[in-house]
Amino acid sequence: MTLRISFELTDRDLAFFRKALRQSRTAVKDAEESEIIEAMHAVLDEIRGSEPLPDFVGKRIPELESLLSMLGDEEWQLPESDRERLLATFVYFADPEDILPDDIPVIGFLDDVIIIELVARELLHVREAYDDFCRFRDEFEKRHSRKIDPIIRRDRLDRRRQQLHQRMQRRSARQAKSSLW
């Protein structure tokens, strides 16, 4: 038996989450990126080992891993504003004493899941562009079997990345009116 619960977040509710993320964003300015990423990996490892892990949390783990990959991919060169958003999200997620303490059985990660959903929606165009970049890079590697000059490889990836960054900026600008940030 499953139970579906849905609710609507009002502008006032979203303001509450905006404030929490702004506080996390402030914390990002003082923390090393590598420390935040390391802490996030540790939290994900801990969550995976949790018994029982609520499904609504478990199904978002791949989303978090994808966001971590995007942040750490040096060839992608994620723009600084998007890096800050992700780092703020990770700081929030990794904080066990956020709005709902994570050690509360079943619902402790509910606020974290809401934040992840909100940020994932805002970064939809960034994530789509990153996925396209990864596909391009994988296809390029398969086609050329690493028998291509590294400078040519870098130039082709740079050109594709620039095109995708421009696309994501155009699409994100259209979406900015309803932004969480």
FIKOLZA-1660 file (N, C-alpha, C; in steps of 0.1 Angstrom, whole numbers, plus 5000, padded with zeros to 4 digits):
% residues 181
   i   px   py   pz ch aa at
   1 5008 4988 5000  A  M  N
   1 5000 5000 5000  A  M CA
   1 5009 5012 5000  A  M  C
   2 5006 5022 4991  A  T  N
   2 5013 5035 4991  A  T CA
   2 5003 5046 4994  A  T  C
   3 5008 5057 4999  A  L  N
   3 5000 5068 5002  A  L CA
   3 5006 5080 4995  A  L  C
   4 4998 5087 4988  A  R  N
   4 5004 5099 4981  A  R CA
   4 4999 5111 4988  A  R  C
   5 5008 5119 4992  A  I  N
   5 5005 5132 4999  A  I CA
   5 5011 5143 4990  A  I  C
   6 5003 5152 4987  A  S  N
   6 5008 5164 4979  A  S CA
   6 5003 5177 4986  A  S  C
   7 5011 5187 4985  A  F  N
   7 5008 5200 4991  A  F CA
   7 5013 5211 4982  A  F  C
   8 5008 5222 4983  A  E  N
   8 5012 5234 4975  A  E CA
   8 5020 5243 4984  A  E  C
   9 5031 5248 4979  A  L  N
   9 5039 5257 4986  A  L CA
   9 5035 5271 4981  A  L  C
  10 5031 5280 4990  A  T  N
  10 5027 5293 4986  A  T CA
  10 5040 5302 4985  A  T  C
  11 5038 5314 4981  A  D  N
  11 5049 5324 4980  A  D CA
  11 5055 5326 4994  A  D  C
  12 5047 5326 5004  A  R  N
  12 5052 5327 5018  A  R CA
  12 5060 5315 5022  A  R  C
  13 5056 5303 5018  A  D  N
  13 5063 5291 5021  A  D CA
  13 5077 5292 5013  A  D  C
  14 5076 5296 5001  A  L  N
  14 5089 5296 4993  A  L CA
  14 5098 5307 4999  A  L  C
  15 5093 5317 5004  A  A  N
  15 5101 5328 5011  A  A CA
  15 5109 5322 5022  A  A  C
  16 5102 5313 5029  A  F  N
  16 5109 5306 5041  A  F CA
  16 5121 5298 5036  A  F  C
  17 5119 5290 5025  A  F  N
  17 5130 5282 5020  A  F CA
  17 5140 5291 5013  A  F  C
  18 5136 5302 5007  A  R  N
  18 5146 5312 5002  A  R CA
  18 5155 5317 5013  A  R  C
  19 5149 5320 5024  A  K  N
  19 5157 5325 5036  A  K CA
  19 5167 5314 5040  A  K  C
  20 5162 5302 5041  A  A  N
  20 5171 5291 5046  A  A CA
  20 5183 5289 5036  A  A  C
  21 5180 5290 5023  A  L  N
  21 5191 5289 5013  A  L CA
  21 5200 5301 5013  A  L  C
  22 5195 5313 5015  A  R  N
  22 5203 5324 5017  A  R CA
  22 5213 5323 5028  A  R  C
  23 5208 5317 5039  A  Q  N
  23 5217 5315 5051  A  Q CA
  23 5228 5305 5047  A  Q  C
  24 5224 5294 5040  A  S  N
  24 5234 5285 5035  A  S CA
  24 5243 5291 5025  A  S  C
  25 5238 5300 5017  A  R  N
  25 5247 5306 5007  A  R CA
  25 5257 5315 5014  A  R  C
  26 5253 5321 5025  A  T  N
  26 5263 5329 5033  A  T CA
  26 5274 5320 5038  A  T  C
  27 5270 5309 5043  A  A  N
  27 5279 5299 5048  A  A CA
  27 5289 5294 5038  A  A  C
  28 5284 5294 5025  A  V  N
  28 5293 5289 5014  A  V CA
  28 5304 5299 5012  A  V  C
  29 5302 5311 5015  A  K  N
  29 5313 5321 5012  A  K CA
  29 5325 5319 5022  A  K  C
  30 5322 5312 5033  A  D  N
  30 5333 5310 5043  A  D CA
  30 5339 5296 5042  A  D  C
  31 5333 5287 5035  A  A  N
  31 5337 5273 5034  A  A CA
  31 5344 5270 5021  A  A  C
  32 5354 5261 5022  A  E  N
  32 5361 5257 5010  A  E CA
  32 5352 5247 5002  A  E  C
  33 5352 5249 4989  A  E  N
  33 5343 5241 4980  A  E CA
  33 5346 5226 4982  A  E  C
  34 5359 5223 4983  A  S  N
  34 5363 5209 4985  A  S CA
  34 5357 5203 4998  A  S  C
  35 5357 5211 5009  A  E  N
  35 5351 5206 5021  A  E CA
  35 5336 5204 5020  A  E  C
  36 5329 5212 5013  A  I  N
  36 5315 5211 5011  A  I CA
  36 5312 5198 5003  A  I  C
  37 5319 5196 4993  A  I  N
  37 5318 5184 4984  A  I CA
  37 5321 5171 4992  A  I  C
  38 5332 5172 5000  A  E  N
  38 5335 5160 5008  A  E CA
  38 5324 5157 5019  A  E  C
  39 5319 5168 5025  A  A  N
  39 5308 5166 5035  A  A CA
  39 5296 5160 5028  A  A  C
  40 5293 5165 5016  A  M  N
  40 5281 5160 5009  A  M CA
  40 5283 5145 5006  A  M  C
  41 5295 5141 5001  A  H  N
  41 5297 5127 4999  A  H CA
  41 5295 5119 5011  A  H  C
  42 5300 5124 5022  A  A  N
  42 5299 5117 5035  A  A CA
  42 5284 5115 5039  A  A  C
  43 5277 5126 5037  A  V  N
  43 5262 5125 5041  A  V CA
  43 5255 5115 5032  A  V  C
  44 5258 5115 5019  A  L  N
  44 5252 5106 5010  A  L CA
  44 5256 5091 5014  A  L  C
  45 5268 5089 5018  A  D  N
  45 5272 5076 5022  A  D CA
  45 5264 5072 5035  A  D  C
  46 5263 5081 5044  A  E  N
  46 5256 5079 5056  A  E CA
  46 5241 5076 5053  A  E  C
  47 5235 5083 5044  A  I  N
  47 5221 5082 5040  A  I CA
  47 5219 5068 5034  A  I  C
  48 5228 5064 5025  A  R  N
  48 5227 5051 5018  A  R CA
  48 5227 5040 5029  A  R  C
  49 5234 5042 5040  A  G  N
  49 5235 5031 5050  A  G CA
  49 5224 5032 5060  A  G  C
  50 5215 5042 5059  A  S  N
  50 5204 5043 5068  A  S CA
  50 5194 5032 5066  A  S  C
  51 5189 5027 5076  A  E  N
  51 5178 5017 5075  A  E CA
  51 5166 5021 5084  A  E  C
  52 5155 5021 5079  A  P  N
  52 5151 5021 5065  A  P CA
  52 5152 5035 5059  A  P  C
  53 5156 5036 5047  A  L  N
  53 5157 5049 5040  A  L CA
  53 5144 5052 5033  A  L  C
  54 5137 5063 5037  A  P  N
  54 5124 5066 5030  A  P CA
  54 5126 5066 5015  A  P  C
  55 5117 5061 5007  A  D  N
  55 5118 5061 4993  A  D CA
  55 5118 5075 4987  A  D  C
  56 5111 5084 4993  A  F  N
  56 5111 5098 4988  A  F CA
  56 5125 5104 4989  A  F  C
  57 5133 5099 4998  A  V  N
  57 5147 5104 4999  A  V CA
  57 5156 5096 4989  A  V  C
  58 5154 5083 4990  A  G  N
  58 5163 5074 4981  A  G CA
  58 5162 5077 4966  A  G  C
  59 5150 5081 4962  A  K  N
  59 5149 5083 4947  A  K CA
  59 5155 5097 4943  A  K  C
  60 5159 5105 4953  A  R  N
  60 5166 5117 4950  A  R CA
  60 5181 5117 4951  A  R  C
  61 5186 5106 4956  A  I  N
  61 5200 5104 4957  A  I CA
  61 5207 5105 4943  A  I  C
  62 5202 5098 4933  A  P  N
  62 5208 5100 4919  A  P CA
  62 5208 5114 4915  A  P  C
  63 5198 5122 4918  A  E  N
  63 5197 5136 4915  A  E CA
  63 5209 5144 4921  A  E  C
  64 5211 5141 4934  A  L  N
  64 5222 5147 4941  A  L CA
  64 5235 5143 4936  A  L  C
  65 5237 5131 4932  A  E  N
  65 5250 5126 4926  A  E CA
  65 5252 5133 4913  A  E  C
  66 5242 5135 4905  A  S  N
  66 5243 5141 4892  A  S CA
  66 5247 5156 4894  A  S  C
  67 5241 5163 4904  A  L  N
  67 5245 5176 4907  A  L CA
  67 5259 5177 4912  A  L  C
  68 5264 5168 4920  A  L  N
  68 5278 5167 4925  A  L CA
  68 5287 5165 4913  A  L  C
  69 5283 5156 4904  A  S  N
  69 5292 5154 4892  A  S CA
  69 5293 5166 4884  A  S  C
  70 5282 5173 4882  A  M  N
  70 5282 5186 4874  A  M CA
  70 5292 5196 4880  A  M  C
  71 5291 5197 4893  A  L  N
  71 5299 5207 4901  A  L CA
  71 5314 5203 4899  A  L  C
  72 5317 5190 4900  A  G  N
  72 5331 5186 4900  A  G CA
  72 5337 5184 4886  A  G  C
  73 5329 5186 4875  A  D  N
  73 5334 5183 4862  A  D CA
  73 5342 5195 4857  A  D  C
  74 5355 5194 4857  A  E  N
  74 5363 5206 4853  A  E CA
  74 5361 5210 4838  A  E  C
  75 5358 5201 4830  A  E  N
  75 5356 5204 4815  A  E CA
  75 5343 5212 4813  A  E  C
  76 5334 5210 4822  A  W  N
  76 5321 5217 4821  A  W CA
  76 5322 5231 4825  A  W  C
  77 5330 5234 4835  A  Q  N
  77 5332 5248 4839  A  Q CA
  77 5318 5255 4843  A  Q  C
  78 5312 5249 4853  A  L  N
  78 5299 5255 4857  A  L CA
  78 5300 5269 4861  A  L  C
  79 5292 5278 4856  A  P  N
  79 5293 5292 4860  A  P CA
  79 5292 5294 4875  A  P  C
  80 5299 5305 4879  A  E  N
  80 5300 5307 4894  A  E CA
  80 5287 5309 4901  A  E  C
  81 5277 5315 4895  A  S  N
  81 5264 5317 4901  A  S CA
  81 5257 5304 4904  A  S  C
  82 5258 5295 4894  A  D  N
  82 5252 5281 4895  A  D CA
  82 5260 5273 4905  A  D  C
  83 5273 5275 4906  A  R  N
  83 5282 5268 4916  A  R CA
  83 5277 5272 4930  A  R  C
  84 5275 5285 4932  A  E  N
  84 5271 5290 4945  A  E CA
  84 5257 5284 4949  A  E  C
  85 5248 5283 4939  A  R  N
  85 5235 5277 4942  A  R CA
  85 5237 5262 4947  A  R  C
  86 5245 5255 4940  A  L  N
  86 5247 5241 4943  A  L CA
  86 5254 5240 4957  A  L  C
  87 5264 5248 4959  A  L  N
  87 5271 5247 4971  A  L CA
  87 5262 5250 4983  A  L  C
  88 5254 5260 4981  A  A  N
  88 5244 5264 4992  A  A CA
  88 5234 5253 4994  A  A  C
  89 5230 5246 4984  A  T  N
  89 5221 5235 4985  A  T CA
  89 5228 5223 4993  A  T  C
  90 5240 5221 4989  A  F  N
  90 5248 5210 4996  A  F CA
  90 5250 5213 5011  A  F  C
  91 5253 5226 5013  A  V  N
  91 5255 5230 5027  A  V CA
  91 5243 5228 5035  A  V  C
  92 5231 5232 5029  A  Y  N
  92 5218 5230 5036  A  Y CA
  92 5216 5215 5038  A  Y  C
  93 5218 5207 5027  A  F  N
  93 5215 5193 5028  A  F CA
  93 5224 5186 5038  A  F  C
  94 5236 5190 5039  A  A  N
  94 5246 5183 5048  A  A CA
  94 5244 5187 5062  A  A  C
  95 5236 5198 5065  A  D  N
  95 5234 5202 5079  A  D CA
  95 5224 5193 5085  A  D  C
  96 5228 5185 5095  A  P  N
  96 5218 5177 5101  A  P CA
  96 5208 5184 5110  A  P  C
  97 5211 5197 5113  A  E  N
  97 5202 5204 5122  A  E CA
  97 5195 5216 5114  A  E  C
  98 5191 5213 5102  A  D  N
  98 5184 5223 5094  A  D CA
  98 5170 5225 5099  A  D  C
  99 5160 5229 5090  A  I  N
  99 5147 5232 5095  A  I CA
  99 5141 5220 5102  A  I  C
 100 5142 5208 5096  A  L  N
 100 5137 5196 5103  A  L CA
 100 5150 5187 5105  A  L  C
 101 5153 5185 5118  A  P  N
 101 5166 5177 5120  A  P CA
 101 5165 5164 5113  A  P  C
 102 5176 5160 5107  A  D  N
 102 5176 5148 5098  A  D CA
 102 5174 5135 5106  A  D  C
 103 5176 5135 5119  A  D  N
 103 5175 5123 5127  A  D CA
 103 5160 5120 5131  A  D  C
 104 5151 5128 5127  A  I  N
 104 5137 5125 5130  A  I CA
 104 5133 5114 5120  A  I  C
 105 5129 5102 5125  A  P  N
 105 5125 5091 5116  A  P CA
 105 5115 5096 5105  A  P  C
 106 5116 5091 5093  A  V  N
 106 5108 5092 5081  A  V CA
 106 5108 5107 5076  A  V  C
 107 5105 5117 5084  A  I  N
 107 5103 5130 5079  A  I CA
 107 5115 5139 5080  A  I  C
 108 5126 5135 5086  A  G  N
 108 5138 5143 5089  A  G CA
 108 5144 5149 5076  A  G  C
 109 5142 5142 5065  A  F  N
 109 5148 5147 5052  A  F CA
 109 5137 5154 5044  A  F  C
 110 5126 5156 5049  A  L  N
 110 5115 5162 5041  A  L CA
 110 5119 5176 5036  A  L  C
 111 5124 5185 5045  A  D  N
 111 5128 5198 5041  A  D CA
 111 5140 5198 5031  A  D  C
 112 5149 5188 5032  A  D  N
 112 5160 5187 5023  A  D CA
 112 5155 5183 5009  A  D  C
 113 5145 5174 5009  A  V  N
 113 5139 5170 4996  A  V CA
 113 5132 5182 4989  A  V  C
 114 5125 5190 4997  A  I  N
 114 5119 5202 4991  A  I CA
 114 5129 5211 4985  A  I  C
 115 5140 5213 4992  A  I  N
 115 5151 5222 4987  A  I CA
 115 5156 5216 4974  A  I  C
 116 5159 5203 4974  A  I  N
 116 5165 5196 4962  A  I CA
 116 5155 5198 4951  A  I  C
 117 5142 5196 4953  A  E  N
 117 5133 5197 4942  A  E CA
 117 5132 5212 4936  A  E  C
 118 5133 5221 4945  A  L  N
 118 5132 5235 4941  A  L CA
 118 5145 5239 4933  A  L  C
 119 5156 5235 4938  A  V  N
 119 5169 5239 4931  A  V CA
 119 5170 5231 4918  A  V  C
 120 5166 5218 4918  A  A  N
 120 5166 5210 4906  A  A CA
 120 5157 5217 4895  A  A  C
 121 5146 5222 4899  A  R  N
 121 5137 5228 4889  A  R CA
 121 5143 5241 4884  A  R  C
 122 5149 5249 4893  A  E  N
 122 5156 5261 4889  A  E CA
 122 5168 5258 4879  A  E  C
 123 5175 5248 4882  A  L  N
 123 5187 5244 4874  A  L CA
 123 5184 5235 4863  A  L  C
 124 5171 5233 4859  A  L  N
 124 5167 5224 4849  A  L CA
 124 5175 5227 4836  A  L  C
 125 5176 5239 4831  A  H  N
 125 5182 5242 4819  A  H CA
 125 5198 5240 4820  A  H  C
 126 5203 5242 4832  A  V  N
 126 5217 5239 4834  A  V CA
 126 5220 5224 4833  A  V  C
 127 5211 5217 4840  A  R  N
 127 5213 5202 4840  A  R CA
 127 5211 5196 4826  A  R  C
 128 5201 5201 4818  A  E  N
 128 5199 5197 4804  A  E CA
 128 5211 5200 4796  A  E  C
 129 5217 5212 4798  A  A  N
 129 5229 5215 4790  A  A CA
 129 5241 5206 4794  A  A  C
 130 5242 5204 4807  A  Y  N
 130 5253 5195 4811  A  Y CA
 130 5251 5181 4806  A  Y  C
 131 5239 5176 4806  A  D  N
 131 5236 5162 4800  A  D CA
 131 5240 5162 4786  A  D  C
 132 5237 5173 4778  A  D  N
 132 5240 5173 4764  A  D CA
 132 5255 5174 4762  A  D  C
 133 5262 5181 4771  A  F  N
 133 5277 5182 4771  A  F CA
 133 5283 5168 4773  A  F  C
 134 5278 5161 4783  A  C  N
 134 5283 5148 4786  A  C CA
 134 5281 5138 4774  A  C  C
 135 5269 5139 4768  A  R  N
 135 5266 5130 4756  A  R CA
 135 5276 5134 4745  A  R  C
 136 5278 5147 4743  A  F  N
 136 5287 5151 4732  A  F CA
 136 5301 5146 4735  A  F  C
 137 5306 5148 4747  A  R  N
 137 5319 5143 4751  A  R CA
 137 5321 5128 4749  A  R  C
 138 5311 5121 4754  A  D  N
 138 5311 5106 4752  A  D CA
 138 5311 5102 4738  A  D  C
 139 5303 5108 4730  A  E  N
 139 5303 5104 4715  A  E CA
 139 5316 5108 4709  A  E  C
 140 5321 5120 4712  A  F  N
 140 5334 5124 4707  A  F CA
 140 5345 5114 4710  A  F  C
 141 5345 5110 4723  A  E  N
 141 5355 5100 4727  A  E CA
 141 5353 5087 4719  A  E  C
 142 5341 5082 4717  A  K  N
 142 5339 5070 4710  A  K CA
 142 5343 5071 4696  A  K  C
 143 5339 5082 4690  A  R  N
 143 5342 5084 4675  A  R CA
 143 5357 5085 4673  A  R  C
 144 5365 5091 4682  A  H  N
 144 5379 5094 4679  A  H CA
 144 5388 5084 4687  A  H  C
 145 5382 5076 4695  A  S  N
 145 5390 5066 4703  A  S CA
 145 5403 5071 4709  A  S  C
 146 5402 5083 4714  A  R  N
 146 5414 5090 4720  A  R CA
 146 5426 5091 4711  A  R  C
 147 5424 5090 4698  A  K  N
 147 5435 5091 4688  A  K CA
 147 5435 5105 4682  A  K  C
 148 5430 5114 4689  A  I  N
 148 5430 5128 4684  A  I CA
 148 5439 5137 4692  A  I  C
 149 5444 5147 4686  A  D  N
 149 5453 5156 4693  A  D CA
 149 5445 5163 4705  A  D  C
 150 5451 5163 4717  A  P  N
 150 5444 5168 4729  A  P CA
 150 5440 5183 4727  A  P  C
 151 5447 5190 4719  A  I  N
 151 5443 5204 4717  A  I CA
 151 5431 5205 4709  A  I  C
 152 5429 5197 4699  A  I  N
 152 5417 5196 4690  A  I CA
 152 5405 5192 4699  A  I  C
 153 5408 5182 4707  A  R  N
 153 5397 5177 4716  A  R CA
 153 5393 5188 4725  A  R  C
 154 5402 5195 4732  A  R  N
 154 5399 5206 4741  A  R CA
 154 5391 5217 4733  A  R  C
 155 5395 5220 4721  A  D  N
 155 5389 5231 4714  A  D CA
 155 5374 5227 4710  A  D  C
 156 5372 5215 4706  A  R  N
 156 5359 5210 4703  A  R CA
 156 5350 5210 4715  A  R  C
 157 5355 5205 4726  A  L  N
 157 5347 5205 4739  A  L CA
 157 5344 5220 4743  A  L  C
 158 5354 5228 4742  A  D  N
 158 5352 5242 4746  A  D CA
 158 5341 5249 4738  A  D  C
 159 5342 5246 4725  A  R  N
 159 5332 5252 4716  A  R CA
 159 5318 5247 4719  A  R  C
 160 5316 5234 4722  A  R  N
 160 5303 5229 4725  A  R CA
 160 5299 5234 4739  A  R  C
 161 5308 5235 4748  A  R  N
 161 5304 5240 4762  A  R CA
 161 5300 5254 4761  A  R  C
 162 5306 5262 4753  A  Q  N
 162 5302 5276 4751  A  Q CA
 162 5288 5277 4745  A  Q  C
 163 5286 5269 4735  A  Q  N
 163 5272 5269 4729  A  Q CA
 163 5262 5265 4740  A  Q  C
 164 5265 5255 4747  A  L  N
 164 5255 5250 4757  A  L CA
 164 5253 5260 4769  A  L  C
 165 5264 5267 4773  A  H  N
 165 5263 5277 4783  A  H CA
 165 5254 5289 4778  A  H  C
 166 5256 5293 4766  A  Q  N
 166 5247 5303 4760  A  Q CA
 166 5233 5299 4760  A  Q  C
 167 5230 5287 4756  A  R  N
 167 5217 5282 4755  A  R CA
 167 5211 5281 4769  A  R  C
 168 5218 5276 4779  A  M  N
 168 5212 5276 4793  A  M CA
 168 5210 5289 4798  A  M  C
 169 5218 5299 4795  A  Q  N
 169 5217 5313 4800  A  Q CA
 169 5204 5319 4794  A  Q  C
 170 5202 5317 4781  A  R  N
 170 5190 5322 4775  A  R CA
 170 5177 5316 4781  A  R  C
 171 5177 5303 4783  A  R  N
 171 5166 5296 4788  A  R CA
 171 5164 5300 4803  A  R  C
 172 5174 5300 4810  A  S  N
 172 5173 5304 4825  A  S CA
 172 5168 5318 4826  A  S  C
 173 5172 5327 4818  A  A  N
 173 5168 5341 4819  A  A CA
 173 5153 5342 4817  A  A  C
 174 5147 5334 4808  A  R  N
 174 5133 5334 4806  A  R CA
 174 5126 5329 4819  A  R  C
 175 5132 5320 4826  A  Q  N
 175 5126 5313 4838  A  Q CA
 175 5129 5322 4850  A  Q  C
 176 5137 5332 4850  A  A  N
 176 5142 5339 4862  A  A CA
 176 5131 5346 4870  A  A  C
 177 5120 5349 4864  A  K  N
 177 5110 5356 4871  A  K CA
 177 5104 5348 4883  A  K  C
 178 5104 5335 4882  A  S  N
 178 5099 5327 4893  A  S CA
 178 5110 5320 4901  A  S  C
 179 5122 5326 4900  A  S  N
 179 5133 5319 4906  A  S CA
 179 5133 5319 4921  A  S  C
 180 5138 5308 4927  A  L  N
 180 5139 5307 4941  A  L CA
 180 5149 5317 4947  A  L  C
 181 5159 5320 4939  A  W  N
 181 5170 5330 4943  A  W CA
 181 5165 5344 4941  A  W  C
% end
